[in-house]
Amino acid sequence: MDLKEKLVSSFMAFENKVDVDTPVHAIRSDAFKIFETTGFPSKRDENWKYTSLNSVLKQDYSVFPKQENAIEFGDVKSYLIHEIDAYKIIFIDGKYSSHLSQTTHDGIDVCLMSSALNKPKYRLVIENYFNKVAEKDGLTSLNTAFSSEGAYIHIPKNKLVNKPIQIIHFSTGSEEAVMLQPRNLIVVDENSHVQIIERHQSLTDNPVLTNSVTEIFANKRAIVDYYKLQNDNENASLIDSTYVNQKQESHVSVHTFSFGGKLTRNNLHFYQNGERIDSTLNGITIIGKKQHVDHNTLVHHIEPNCESHQDYKGIFNDNSTGVFNGKVVVNKEAQKTNAFQSNNNILLSDKATINSKPQLEIFADDVKCSHGCTIGQLDESAMFYLRSRGIPAKEAKALLMYAFSNNVLDSVKIPEVKTRITKIIAEKLGVNLGFDL
């Protein structure tokens, strides 16, 4: 039985466990019909031309993981950014871990999707927002069909959340192979501000496939800073689909740091539904061996007087492969749009590969839009300069690569996150950068 057949048979068992009387039941059923028709994407699909899921899908995944193993704080402390005081929503093998988590009732809703999907007090928000911006492709629809657990965050009007929120999904490897499908819904109301840090982490070398979907709604003048840390084990694969719907004068930034995992696919799609909106999409990828990271981005400018900024940096070593497929769409009505997209890459090995496809579709005539892509090696003259100052070759190489990615790091607004990312970069480069962190 292949994975699709297993999921089809498992959906019937899943439906028997959930409340069929909730409004979400029809959404799940319709979504599963889409998955049955569409299935998993293949390289025949234009958006998946350079990314094959064949090696990932051949595993015999457990679709419904067993109950969580006994995990203590000491087992996962290193994966938390514990230098900062933060709310924590932690899941172990897809199940909420109450003893590791720290949620709040301080005027904001930070709780579980399972509660939000089933309790009447959340019904209005679910009806207005759940599955309203997520696309109807096969993988997202599969997640929607099995949606039951994840993070539900609702920030009411005029609220500055006083500390970041960490969402972390751990896999214990209690089964030979497991498939997880977390679903997050984040609604930030008018004039509110929140910072969120997300991580998926396997604690063993057993194969893990995570198909994660996050919907973010930023209402008028809302500010959302979102940070994705991807530094998983070599047998863990992640398909992360994040959809952002912005209203008038909102600011949303998403930083994606991809350093580990077997295969990582990031779908990050922004929809600007209002004027004077600002969208920021930044990323750093540093991988080696046979790792594969694919960034697929979309910014859809629908109304006038808005901006978007994309800056993705990639460093590829050994036999690793990178993909950047970025699209900016500017509607005819979206005059006075400023949209900028940049994808710069360094290949450290003759066997490393990057496939970059920046795209602009502009239907307005009064806009400032640009895109650019560079693929090359380290600057030999810069290397010579550093070596002539007595810096060893390894450290000189690392300094150049750090400088290459530094403008993305400079845009990180949480100092402790910037420190953690800098340390990971140093570990990936195999040097001590010598900064006072």
C-alpha positions, 0 to 999 in steps of 0.5 A: 500500500503506497502512502496515498492509499494509506491516507485514503483508508486512514481518513475514514478512521480519522472522521470517526474520531472527530466531531462530524457536527462541527462546521469544520467537518464539511471543510475537511471532507471537501479538502480530502476530495481535492487530495484524492483527485490531485494527490502528491505533486510531482516534477510534472507540476511547474511549481515542483519542477526541481523538487521530487518527493519520490524518496520521501514518500516511499517510507511506510509512515505511521499516520496516527502516531502513538502516545507521546514518549516521556520527554523532560525539559532537559531533553529539549532545552537546547532547542528552545531559545531559553535566553528569552522569556516566552510563551511556549506551545510544545507538541510531542509526536503531534500531541500537546505537551502541557508540562513543557508548554507555557500558555497565557490567558493575559487577554490573548488566546494562545491555545490549541487548534483542537480546542478552537475547532471544537469549542463554541467560544471559538466558533466565530473566529474559526468560521471567519478565518479557518481555511480562508487563505490557504490554497487548495493544492494537494498537500495543503488540502491533505493537511486541511482534511486531517487538521486536528492539532496545532497552535491557535493564536488570537491577538485582540485589538490594541494588544502588544504581546509582551513576549514572543511565542514559541511553537515547537513540534518534536518527533521522538522517533518512537515509531520507525517512520512517522508523518505529522500534519500540524495546523496553525491559525494566527489572527492578529487584530487591529493595532496589535503586535506579536512575535512568533518563533517556529521550529520542527525538530526530530529527536532521533534519526528515524524518518519523519515527514511533516506537512505543516500549514499555517494561516496568518491574518494581519488586520488593520495596522497589525504587526507580525514578526515570524521566525522559522528555524529549520535545522533538523536531522538528516532523515527529517523532511518538512513541507511548510506552507504558510499563507498570509492575508494582510489588511490596510497598513499592516506589516508582516515579516517572515524570516526563514532560516534553513540549515538542516533536514533531508528535504525542505520545501517552504511555500510562503504566499502573501496576499495584500488586501488593502493600501499601505501594506508592507510585506517582508520575506527574508531567508538564509539557507546553508546546507551540504551533503545531499540536502535539498531546500526549495523556497517557493514564494508569492506576493500578490499586490492587489491594491495600490500604495504597498510594498514588498521586499524579498531577500534570500541568500543561499550557501550550498556545499557538497552535493546539496541542491537549492531552489528559489521560485519567487513570484510577484504579481501586481494587479492593474489596480495596484498602482504605486507599488514598490516590489523588490526581490533578490536571490543571491547564492554561493556554490562552494562545490562543483557538485552543488546546484541552485535552480533560481527562477525569479518572476514578475507579473505586472499589470499596472504601469506606475510601479517600481519593481525589480528582481535579481539573481546571482550565482557564483563563488567566493570573491577571490580578491576578498579572500586574498585581502583577508589572508594577507591580514593573517587570517587563516583560510578557513576563518577567512572563508567563514567571515566572507560567508557570514558577511554575505548573509549579514544583511538578512540577520540585521533585519531580525528584531529579537536579539536572542534569535539573532544570536542563536542563528549566528551560532548555528551559522558558525557551527555550519561553517565549522568555525568560531566567528569570534563575535561577542554574542 
